[in-house]
Amino acid sequence: MENLIMYDFMVEIQLPSAMTDDFVSKIPHQRIAVDRLVQLGKIRSYSLSLERRKLWLIATCESEIQVEDLLSQFPIYDYISYEIFKLNFHNTSAIGFPQFSLN
């Protein structure tokens, strides 16, 4: 039987201290990959530090192994190190669109 319980995981990603041309060339592809994973509901949030040395993301997966599989899809994967934390909960504010009035 397949595990149907989904958990939230926080991933802290350390970016390289030297931004090589090869790494920088992968950033647009990274953004596309992350946008796709957000649309699929696999990534709930994705944040970059002001200094551009750390990323944090919240992933919704069945297991830590599934999180690692998700991270391995990142174009920047060969340049990063990371630590995964299984969360008890993750609260966020709901973002919605304003309701339109027909009056």
MDTraj code that builds the backbone (N, CA, C; nanometers):
import mdtraj as md
import numpy as np

residues = "MET GLU ASN LEU ILE MET TYR ASP PHE MET VAL GLU ILE GLN LEU PRO SER ALA MET THR ASP ASP PHE VAL SER LYS ILE PRO HIS GLN ARG ILE ALA VAL ASP ARG LEU VAL GLN LEU GLY LYS ILE ARG SER TYR SER LEU SER LEU GLU ARG ARG LYS LEU TRP LEU ILE ALA THR CYS GLU SER GLU ILE GLN VAL GLU ASP LEU LEU SER GLN PHE PRO ILE TYR ASP TYR ILE SER TYR GLU ILE PHE LYS LEU ASN PHE HIS ASN THR SER ALA ILE GLY PHE PRO GLN PHE SER LEU ASN".split()
xyz = np.array([
    [0.0841, -0.1189, 0.0000],
    [0.0000, 0.0000, 0.0000],
    [0.0881, 0.1245, 0.0000],
    [0.0522, 0.2185, -0.0804],
    [0.1297, 0.3416, -0.0944],
    [0.1008, 0.4371, 0.0212],
    [0.2061, 0.5054, 0.0678],
    [0.1914, 0.6050, 0.1742],
    [0.1237, 0.7286, 0.1162],
    [0.0041, 0.7612, 0.1672],
    [-0.0701, 0.8759, 0.1156],
    [-0.0618, 0.9962, 0.2077],
    [0.0145, 0.9855, 0.3152],
    [0.0288, 1.0968, 0.4083],
    [0.1378, 1.1895, 0.3558],
    [0.1030, 1.3165, 0.3433],
    [0.1982, 1.4160, 0.2960],
    [0.2456, 1.4992, 0.4146],
    [0.3731, 1.5315, 0.4145],
    [0.4341, 1.6111, 0.5206],
    [0.4966, 1.7357, 0.4597],
    [0.5114, 1.8369, 0.5432],
    [0.5856, 1.9557, 0.5023],
    [0.7288, 1.9426, 0.5516],
    [0.8213, 1.9803, 0.4666],
    [0.9633, 1.9784, 0.4983],
    [1.0197, 2.1166, 0.4680],
    [1.1029, 2.1662, 0.5588],
    [1.1770, 2.2886, 0.5302],
    [1.3162, 2.2470, 0.4841],
    [1.3594, 2.3078, 0.3762],
    [1.4933, 2.2802, 0.3242],
    [1.5725, 2.4100, 0.3301],
    [1.6874, 2.4025, 0.3950],
    [1.7800, 2.5156, 0.3987],
    [1.8925, 2.4829, 0.3017],
    [1.9085, 2.5679, 0.2021],
    [2.0047, 2.5433, 0.0947],
    [2.1158, 2.6467, 0.1022],
    [2.2379, 2.5981, 0.1025],
    [2.3557, 2.6849, 0.0993],
    [2.3998, 2.6987, -0.0460],
    [2.4034, 2.8215, -0.0945],
    [2.4483, 2.8485, -0.2308],
    [2.5998, 2.8663, -0.2326],
    [2.6618, 2.8510, -0.3491],
    [2.8076, 2.8658, -0.3554],
    [2.8510, 3.0086, -0.3240],
    [2.9666, 3.0209, -0.2611],
    [3.0176, 3.1546, -0.2282],
    [3.0700, 3.2255, -0.3526],
    [3.1173, 3.1489, -0.4495],
    [3.1645, 3.2068, -0.5761],
    [3.0591, 3.1813, -0.6831],
    [3.0045, 3.2883, -0.7371],
    [2.9021, 3.2768, -0.8413],
    [2.9707, 3.2686, -0.9777],
    [2.9983, 3.1469, -1.0216],
    [3.0646, 3.1277, -1.1506],
    [2.9673, 3.1555, -1.2651],
    [3.0215, 3.1758, -1.3830],
    [2.9371, 3.1980, -1.5006],
    [2.8454, 3.0786, -1.5252],
    [2.8979, 2.9579, -1.5038],
    [2.8169, 2.8382, -1.5253],
    [2.6990, 2.8344, -1.4280],
    [2.7247, 2.8668, -1.3010],
    [2.6169, 2.8698, -1.2017],
    [2.5133, 2.9758, -1.2392],
    [2.5579, 3.0957, -1.2708],
    [2.4670, 3.2057, -1.3045],
    [2.3826, 3.1707, -1.4274],
    [2.4403, 3.0982, -1.5227],
    [2.3652, 3.0606, -1.6435],
    [2.2512, 2.9641, -1.6128],
    [2.2583, 2.8964, -1.4997],
    [2.1538, 2.8009, -1.4615],
    [2.0377, 2.8663, -1.3854],
    [2.0551, 2.9891, -1.3408],
    [1.9522, 3.0550, -1.2587],
    [1.8181, 3.0684, -1.3316],
    [1.8133, 3.1120, -1.4579],
    [1.6818, 3.1189, -1.5249],
    [1.6126, 2.9820, -1.5328],
    [1.6906, 2.8769, -1.5546],
    [1.6344, 2.7416, -1.5603],
    [1.5866, 2.6973, -1.4219],
    [1.6576, 2.7400, -1.3190],
    [1.6172, 2.7110, -1.1812],
    [1.4818, 2.7747, -1.1515],
    [1.4662, 2.8978, -1.1907],
    [1.3392, 2.9685, -1.1652],
    [1.2231, 2.8996, -1.2361],
    [1.2455, 2.8544, -1.3574],
    [1.1412, 2.7823, -1.4319],
    [1.1062, 2.6521, -1.3604],
    [1.2084, 2.5788, -1.3155],
    [1.1851, 2.4521, -1.2455],
    [1.1073, 2.4747, -1.1164],
    [1.1446, 2.5767, -1.0410],
    [1.0755, 2.6065, -0.9149],
    [0.9317, 2.6488, -0.9426],
    [0.9103, 2.7337, -1.0415],
    [0.7739, 2.7760, -1.0760],
    [0.6860, 2.6555, -1.1097],
    [0.7417, 2.5606, -1.1834],
    [0.6665, 2.4396, -1.2198],
    [0.6317, 2.3580, -1.0955],
    [0.7275, 2.3433, -1.0042],
    [0.7036, 2.2665, -0.8818],
    [0.6046, 2.3368, -0.7894],
    [0.6037, 2.4697, -0.7914],
    [0.5041, 2.5454, -0.7139],
    [0.3655, 2.5205, -0.7731],
    [0.3546, 2.5264, -0.9041],
    [0.2254, 2.5034, -0.9695],
    [0.1732, 2.3627, -0.9432],
    [0.2633, 2.2667, -0.9314],
    [0.2242, 2.1282, -0.9029],
    [0.1932, 2.1057, -0.7552],
    [0.2196, 2.2062, -0.6717],
    [0.1928, 2.1939, -0.5289],
    [0.3006, 2.1211, -0.4510],
    [0.4142, 2.0962, -0.5140],
    [0.5232, 2.0265, -0.4452],
    [0.6082, 2.1221, -0.3625],
    [0.6158, 2.2478, -0.4050],
    [0.6838, 2.3518, -0.3274],
    [0.5786, 2.4543, -0.2877],
    [0.5723, 2.4830, -0.1569],
    [0.4741, 2.5799, -0.1058],
    [0.5317, 2.7201, -0.0966],
    [0.6605, 2.7296, -0.0688],
    [0.7255, 2.8606, -0.0623],
    [0.8726, 2.8436, -0.0962],
    [0.9319, 2.9538, -0.1423],
    [1.0707, 2.9522, -0.1889],
    [1.1262, 3.0913, -0.1654],
    [1.2313, 3.1017, -0.0850],
    [1.2842, 3.2329, -0.0450],
    [1.4350, 3.2372, -0.0598],
    [1.4851, 3.3541, -0.0995],
    [1.6282, 3.3781, -0.1158],
    [1.6710, 3.4873, -0.0189],
    [1.7826, 3.4645, 0.0505],
    [1.8333, 3.5662, 0.1427],
    [1.8815, 3.6882, 0.0645],
    [1.8803, 3.8024, 0.1309],
    [1.9234, 3.9273, 0.0683],
    [2.0672, 3.9162, 0.0170],
    [2.1502, 3.8432, 0.0901],
    [2.2910, 3.8271, 0.0510],
    [2.3094, 3.7254, -0.0616],
    [2.2019, 3.6572, -0.0990],
    [2.2033, 3.5565, -0.2057],
    [2.2969, 3.4403, -0.1763],
    [2.3003, 3.4000, -0.0501],
    [2.3844, 3.2867, -0.0107],
    [2.3031, 3.1683, 0.0402],
    [2.1747, 3.1931, 0.0723],
    [2.0892, 3.0859, 0.1229],
    [1.9525, 3.0923, 0.0577],
    [1.8970, 2.9737, 0.0385],
    [1.7586, 2.9578, -0.0041],
    [1.6869, 2.8780, 0.1034],
    [1.5593, 2.9066, 0.1192],
    [1.4746, 2.8246, 0.2053],
    [1.3522, 2.7877, 0.1242],
    [1.3078, 2.6651, 0.1388],
    [1.1840, 2.6267, 0.0733],
    [1.1053, 2.5335, 0.1629],
    [0.9745, 2.5348, 0.1412],
    [0.8851, 2.4406, 0.2062],
    [0.8347, 2.3480, 0.0967],
    [0.8616, 2.2189, 0.1131],
    [0.8182, 2.1182, 0.0173],
    [0.7146, 2.0283, 0.0833],
    [0.6155, 1.9882, 0.0075],
    [0.5141, 1.8950, 0.0551],
    [0.5382, 1.7621, -0.0150],
    [0.5806, 1.6629, 0.0641],
    [0.6181, 1.5328, 0.0092],
    [0.5802, 1.4226, 0.1081],
    [0.5892, 1.2988, 0.0624],
    [0.5603, 1.1846, 0.1487],
    [0.6775, 1.1504, 0.2399],
    [0.7999, 1.1804, 0.1956],
    [0.9177, 1.1379, 0.2714],
    [1.0366, 1.2288, 0.2408],
    [1.1384, 1.2169, 0.3231],
    [1.2618, 1.2925, 0.3001],
    [1.3278, 1.2494, 0.1692],
    [1.3161, 1.1229, 0.1363],
    [1.3725, 1.0734, 0.0098],
    [1.3046, 1.1421, -0.1084],
    [1.1733, 1.1619, -0.0985],
    [1.1010, 1.2317, -0.2049],
    [1.1466, 1.3779, -0.2150],
    [1.1787, 1.4399, -0.1012],
    [1.2318, 1.5767, -0.1031],
    [1.3666, 1.5778, -0.1753],
    [1.4515, 1.4807, -0.1445],
    [1.5818, 1.4725, -0.2113],
    [1.5652, 1.4524, -0.3617],
    [1.4677, 1.3705, -0.4011],
    [1.4400, 1.3517, -0.5440],
    [1.3968, 1.4832, -0.6088],
    [1.3146, 1.5593, -0.5374],
    [1.2692, 1.6894, -0.5863],
    [1.3887, 1.7834, -0.6038],
    [1.4764, 1.7885, -0.5034],
    [1.5939, 1.8761, -0.5105],
    [1.6870, 1.8367, -0.6246],
    [1.6957, 1.7077, -0.6527],
    [1.7849, 1.6613, -0.7595],
    [1.7393, 1.7093, -0.8972],
    [1.6143, 1.7564, -0.9082],
    [1.5632, 1.8120, -1.0341],
    [1.6110, 1.9554, -1.0574],
    [1.6659, 2.0184, -0.9542],
    [1.7088, 2.1576, -0.9661],
    [1.8297, 2.1688, -1.0587],
    [1.8266, 2.2604, -1.1541],
    [1.9429, 2.2834, -1.2397],
    [2.0687, 2.3218, -1.1609],
    [2.0524, 2.3816, -1.0421],
    [2.1680, 2.4233, -0.9612],
    [2.2117, 2.3142, -0.8625],
    [2.1549, 2.1960, -0.8727],
    [2.1774, 2.0897, -0.7738],
    [2.3263, 2.0621, -0.7484],
    [2.4066, 2.0592, -0.8511],
    [2.5492, 2.0266, -0.8353],
    [2.6280, 2.1343, -0.7616],
    [2.5674, 2.2491, -0.7377],
    [2.6367, 2.3619, -0.6751],
    [2.5940, 2.3870, -0.5306],
    [2.4996, 2.3110, -0.4809],
    [2.4412, 2.3418, -0.3501],
    [2.4688, 2.2330, -0.2481],
    [2.4578, 2.2725, -0.1229],
    [2.4466, 2.1762, -0.0132],
    [2.3184, 2.2129, 0.0601],
    [2.2602, 2.1171, 0.1291],
    [2.1309, 2.1443, 0.1912],
    [2.1104, 2.0582, 0.3152],
    [2.0138, 2.1011, 0.3936],
    [1.9697, 2.0268, 0.5111],
    [1.8174, 2.0256, 0.5084],
    [1.7590, 1.9098, 0.5368],
    [1.6140, 1.8920, 0.5313],
    [1.5606, 1.8735, 0.6726],
    [1.4518, 1.9447, 0.7028],
    [1.3874, 1.9372, 0.8338],
    [1.2407, 1.9002, 0.8139],
    [1.1962, 1.7915, 0.8753],
    [1.0544, 1.7544, 0.8710],
    [0.9801, 1.8421, 0.9705],
    [0.8728, 1.9062, 0.9255],
    [0.8000, 2.0013, 1.0089],
    [0.6782, 1.9375, 1.0751],
    [0.6478, 1.9842, 1.1933],
    [0.5243, 1.9458, 1.2611],
    [0.4069, 2.0203, 1.1981],
    [0.4283, 2.1479, 1.1660],
    [0.3285, 2.2272, 1.0952],
    [0.3970, 2.3453, 1.0287],
    [0.3260, 2.4060, 0.9354],
    [0.3738, 2.5258, 0.8666],
    [0.2522, 2.6125, 0.8370],
    [0.2410, 2.7243, 0.9047],
    [0.1293, 2.8164, 0.8842],
    [0.1703, 2.9274, 0.7888],
    [0.0810, 2.9612, 0.6993],
    [0.1011, 3.0747, 0.6099],
    [-0.0300, 3.1513, 0.6002],
    [-0.0195, 3.2757, 0.5625],
    [-0.1422, 3.3528, 0.5433],
    [-0.1986, 3.3204, 0.4057],
    [-0.3286, 3.3180, 0.3983],
    [-0.3948, 3.2903, 0.2712],
    [-0.3892, 3.4154, 0.1843],
    [-0.3496, 3.3960, 0.0620],
    [-0.3466, 3.5064, -0.0336],
    [-0.4626, 3.4846, -0.1292],
    [-0.5445, 3.5839, -0.1409],
    [-0.6598, 3.5701, -0.2288],
    [-0.6764, 3.6912, -0.3166],
    [-0.7659, 3.6807, -0.4067],
    [-0.7980, 3.7912, -0.4954],
    [-0.9158, 3.8681, -0.4372],
    [-0.9195, 3.9971, -0.4570],
    [-1.0336, 4.0732, -0.4062],
    [-1.1623, 4.0263, -0.4732],
    [-1.2691, 4.0272, -0.3957],
    [-1.3973, 3.9888, -0.4522],
    [-1.4572, 4.1072, -0.5269],
    [-1.5136, 4.0776, -0.6406],
    [-1.5749, 4.1815, -0.7215],
    [-1.7231, 4.1920, -0.6881],
    [-1.7711, 4.3120, -0.6874],
    [-1.9125, 4.3369, -0.6610],
    [-1.9843, 4.3591, -0.7932],
    [-2.1006, 4.2992, -0.8055],
    [-2.1799, 4.3175, -0.9267],
    [-2.2688, 4.4407, -0.9180],
    [-2.2638, 4.5118, -0.8081],
    [-2.3465, 4.6334, -0.7902],
    [-2.2841, 4.7525, -0.8569],
])
top = md.Topology()
chain = top.add_chain()
for i, resn in enumerate(residues, 1):
    res = top.add_residue(resn, chain, resSeq=i)
    for name in ("N", "CA", "C"):
        top.add_atom(name, md.element.get_by_symbol(name[0]), res)
traj = md.Trajectory(xyz[None], top)
